[in-house]
Amino acid sequence: MYTSMDDIKKEIQKLCDDYIEILEQLKDEGLITDETYETCSAQKRMFLDG
């Protein structure tokens, strides 16, 4: 259980970072296009910045 909003924010940050890392690996392996990578990672970055 989370004890504070800061704990929740940290967990969401970690999950988004992991997601972006996986996207990078998929792109590097040629499983997704650069366009798909940019679209998906940009959405996560906007979410984290917002």
OpenMM code with the backbone's topology and positions (N, CA, C; nanometers):
from openmm import Vec3, app, unit

residues = "MET TYR THR SER MET ASP ASP ILE LYS LYS GLU ILE GLN LYS LEU CYS ASP ASP TYR ILE GLU ILE LEU GLU GLN LEU LYS ASP GLU GLY LEU ILE THR ASP GLU THR TYR GLU THR CYS SER ALA GLN LYS ARG MET PHE LEU ASP GLY".split()
positions = [
    Vec3(0.0851, -0.1186, 0.0000),
    Vec3(0.0000, 0.0000, 0.0000),
    Vec3(0.0893, 0.1244, 0.0000),
    Vec3(0.0446, 0.2226, -0.0702),
    Vec3(0.1194, 0.3480, -0.0772),
    Vec3(0.0890, 0.4332, 0.0453),
    Vec3(0.1919, 0.5020, 0.0927),
    Vec3(0.1732, 0.5838, 0.2121),
    Vec3(0.1494, 0.7308, 0.1785),
    Vec3(0.1824, 0.7696, 0.0549),
    Vec3(0.1629, 0.9099, 0.0198),
    Vec3(0.1534, 0.9261, -0.1316),
    Vec3(0.1121, 1.0433, -0.1719),
    Vec3(0.1050, 1.0755, -0.3147),
    Vec3(0.2438, 1.0717, -0.3766),
    Vec3(0.3458, 1.1100, -0.3004),
    Vec3(0.4826, 1.1057, -0.3519),
    Vec3(0.5236, 0.9632, -0.3871),
    Vec3(0.4815, 0.8661, -0.3061),
    Vec3(0.5110, 0.7259, -0.3355),
    Vec3(0.4446, 0.6834, -0.4665),
    Vec3(0.3233, 0.7272, -0.4850),
    Vec3(0.2498, 0.6946, -0.6075),
    Vec3(0.3181, 0.7579, -0.7281),
    Vec3(0.3573, 0.8838, -0.7161),
    Vec3(0.4258, 0.9524, -0.8255),
    Vec3(0.5569, 0.8839, -0.8612),
    Vec3(0.6317, 0.8403, -0.7598),
    Vec3(0.7582, 0.7704, -0.7842),
    Vec3(0.7349, 0.6392, -0.8574),
    Vec3(0.6313, 0.5681, -0.8195),
    Vec3(0.5999, 0.4403, -0.8848),
    Vec3(0.5577, 0.4630, -1.0301),
    Vec3(0.4777, 0.5640, -1.0538),
    Vec3(0.4370, 0.5959, -1.1907),
    Vec3(0.5576, 0.6375, -1.2735),
    Vec3(0.6467, 0.7157, -1.2176),
    Vec3(0.7699, 0.7564, -1.2858),
    Vec3(0.8511, 0.6336, -1.3253),
    Vec3(0.8665, 0.5400, -1.2318),
    Vec3(0.9435, 0.4177, -1.2588),
    Vec3(0.8784, 0.3373, -1.3698),
    Vec3(0.7477, 0.3213, -1.3642),
    Vec3(0.6773, 0.2450, -1.4668),
    Vec3(0.6914, 0.3101, -1.6043),
    Vec3(0.6811, 0.4406, -1.6100),
    Vec3(0.6967, 0.5117, -1.7368),
    Vec3(0.8398, 0.5001, -1.7888),
    Vec3(0.9365, 0.5100, -1.7004),
    Vec3(1.0764, 0.4927, -1.7407),
    Vec3(1.0993, 0.3525, -1.7967),
    Vec3(1.0431, 0.2512, -1.7295),
    Vec3(1.0548, 0.1139, -1.7775),
    Vec3(0.9896, 0.0988, -1.9149),
    Vec3(0.8741, 0.1598, -1.9321),
    Vec3(0.8014, 0.1546, -2.0593),
    Vec3(0.8856, 0.2149, -2.1719),
    Vec3(0.9450, 0.3299, -2.1470),
    Vec3(1.0273, 0.3959, -2.2478),
    Vec3(1.1504, 0.3103, -2.2794),
    Vec3(1.2082, 0.2494, -2.1787),
    Vec3(1.3242, 0.1623, -2.2006),
    Vec3(1.2873, 0.0428, -2.2889),
    Vec3(1.1723, -0.0158, -2.2642),
    Vec3(1.1256, -0.1276, -2.3467),
    Vec3(1.1010, -0.0813, -2.4900),
    Vec3(1.0413, 0.0366, -2.5053),
    Vec3(1.0205, 0.0908, -2.6401),
    Vec3(1.1535, 0.1081, -2.7134),
    Vec3(1.2548, 0.1568, -2.6427),
    Vec3(1.3866, 0.1750, -2.7030),
    Vec3(1.4431, 0.0412, -2.7500),
    Vec3(1.4274, -0.0623, -2.6688),
    Vec3(1.4768, -0.1943, -2.7056),
    Vec3(1.4033, -0.2468, -2.8290),
    Vec3(1.2723, -0.2289, -2.8321),
    Vec3(1.1942, -0.2741, -2.9467),
    Vec3(1.2358, -0.2009, -3.0738),
    Vec3(1.2607, -0.0715, -3.0613),
    Vec3(1.3048, 0.0078, -3.1757),
    Vec3(1.4417, -0.0387, -3.2233),
    Vec3(1.5328, -0.0586, -3.1294),
    Vec3(1.6679, -0.1023, -3.1630),
    Vec3(1.6691, -0.2391, -3.2311),
    Vec3(1.5743, -0.3236, -3.1947),
    Vec3(1.5647, -0.4567, -3.2543),
    Vec3(1.4837, -0.4563, -3.3835),
    Vec3(1.4321, -0.3410, -3.4203),
    Vec3(1.3562, -0.3294, -3.5442),
    Vec3(1.2145, -0.3835, -3.5362),
    Vec3(1.1638, -0.3988, -3.4150),
    Vec3(1.0290, -0.4519, -3.3983),
    Vec3(0.9218, -0.3433, -3.4037),
    Vec3(0.9620, -0.2211, -3.3797),
    Vec3(0.8721, -0.1071, -3.3990),
    Vec3(0.9485, -0.0012, -3.4781),
    Vec3(0.8740, 0.0844, -3.5431),
    Vec3(0.9362, 0.1896, -3.6237),
    Vec3(0.9786, 0.3061, -3.5348),
    Vec3(1.0641, 0.3894, -3.5919),
    Vec3(1.1035, 0.5115, -3.5208),
    Vec3(0.9816, 0.5980, -3.4925),
    Vec3(0.8894, 0.6014, -3.5877),
    Vec3(0.7673, 0.6815, -3.5708),
    Vec3(0.6846, 0.6316, -3.4527),
    Vec3(0.6685, 0.5006, -3.4424),
    Vec3(0.5938, 0.4434, -3.3306),
    Vec3(0.6629, 0.4743, -3.1988),
    Vec3(0.7942, 0.4604, -3.1977),
    Vec3(0.8710, 0.4916, -3.0770),
    Vec3(0.8482, 0.6360, -3.0352),
    Vec3(0.8629, 0.7279, -3.1310),
    Vec3(0.8477, 0.8703, -3.0996),
    Vec3(0.7074, 0.9011, -3.0481),
    Vec3(0.6065, 0.8447, -3.1122),
    Vec3(0.4682, 0.8692, -3.0717),
    Vec3(0.4430, 0.8197, -2.9293),
    Vec3(0.4817, 0.6968, -2.9027),
    Vec3(0.4545, 0.6371, -2.7715),
    Vec3(0.5388, 0.6987, -2.6608),
    Vec3(0.6654, 0.7222, -2.6868),
    Vec3(0.7505, 0.7776, -2.5816),
    Vec3(0.7164, 0.9240, -2.5552),
    Vec3(0.6782, 0.9971, -2.6578),
    Vec3(0.6409, 1.1373, -2.6388),
    Vec3(0.5180, 1.1482, -2.5489),
    Vec3(0.4237, 1.0566, -2.5655),
    Vec3(0.3042, 1.0589, -2.4819),
    Vec3(0.3394, 1.0361, -2.3357),
    Vec3(0.4323, 0.9458, -2.3091),
    Vec3(0.4722, 0.9204, -2.1702),
    Vec3(0.5487, 1.0382, -2.1135),
    Vec3(0.6340, 1.0990, -2.1954),
    Vec3(0.7092, 1.2149, -2.1460),
    Vec3(0.6157, 1.3312, -2.1145),
    Vec3(0.5166, 1.3532, -2.1999),
    Vec3(0.4189, 1.4607, -2.1750),
    Vec3(0.3415, 1.4316, -2.0467),
    Vec3(0.3072, 1.3061, -2.0255),
    Vec3(0.2347, 1.2663, -1.9050),
    Vec3(0.3189, 1.2969, -1.7807),
    Vec3(0.4484, 1.2631, -1.7883),
    Vec3(0.5354, 1.2841, -1.6728),
    Vec3(0.5618, 1.4320, -1.6479),
    Vec3(0.5697, 1.5103, -1.7546),
    Vec3(0.5937, 1.6526, -1.7384),
    Vec3(0.4707, 1.7291, -1.6942),
    Vec3(0.3539, 1.6723, -1.7219),
    Vec3(0.2288, 1.7420, -1.6938),
    Vec3(0.1878, 1.7279, -1.5571),
] * unit.nanometer
topology = app.Topology()
chain = topology.addChain("A")
for resn in residues:
    res = topology.addResidue(resn, chain)
    for name in ("N", "CA", "C"):
        topology.addAtom(name, app.Element.getBySymbol(name[0]), res)
